[in-house]
Amino acid sequence: MTAFIGLILTFMMVFGGYLLAGGKLGIILKSLPFEMMMIGGAAVGSFALSNSLDVCKSTAKDLKRVFKGSRWSRDNYLDVLRVLHLLLNIAKKHPVELEQHLDNPLESKIFERFPKLLSDHGAVDMICDTLRAVSMNFDNPMEIEDLLEIKVEEQRHHQEHSSHSLQTVADALPALGIVAAVLGVIKTMASIDQPPEVLGKLIGGALVGTFLGVFLAYCVVAPFAAKIKAVSDEDVYFYKVIKDTLVAYVRGHPTKMCLEVARQGIPVAHRPSFDDLELAIKES
């Protein structure tokens, strides 16, 4: 919601201030399709040139996150804690029974109750691979923590591709605006014998390119990149919750203590209360 408000407010203040100052939108609207073709087309083309197809697809998908926000909600954090509670209890009481859940989580009666968690292969792999390693006596807390930290950083690196790519486009847009403006000046110079009123419109149209490049860079694309990065950083906490729970488990803490340690690491906006966690555990 705030993203929509911010975007609308930006356009209203920039173009509203221009109109109140006596500016006319006619010259901008007349030049806009051609300038957008040059600047926007060059930006999209250079983006596709410098990134893989997977990054292009993930960036297009991540643009929705600017307006939707974090992928994980308070209920999703409760769900992952419930799954970990069930798995850790089985690991302590019926270790052999745990293998069927780890070897094939898609058919696990525990995982299938939480489809959003199951759809995230990174989270499921973190849980299953770690518990499988612990069952094979790889239970050094320091080594487990280092291993899980690497997996968390992998998730962070993967999710930051989109924001880095968009920020690169934002950095390039002012220069692309200058390219469009220079082409407009070249067009103007070809009409140097025209009267001043004609030359004024041609020069104004050329300057639209510079304006558009700077405006898109600092008022649209760069804020989008920053918002995607902020959302990605928030989403990484979901994997940290898994890491904190499993590390506490390997250190020998009781299951409920492991979950409480992880709960404290959840962002405040999504952190369930102690009572909510207790209730969720009882329901599971």
Beta strands, then each sheet from edge to edge (+ up, - down):
end
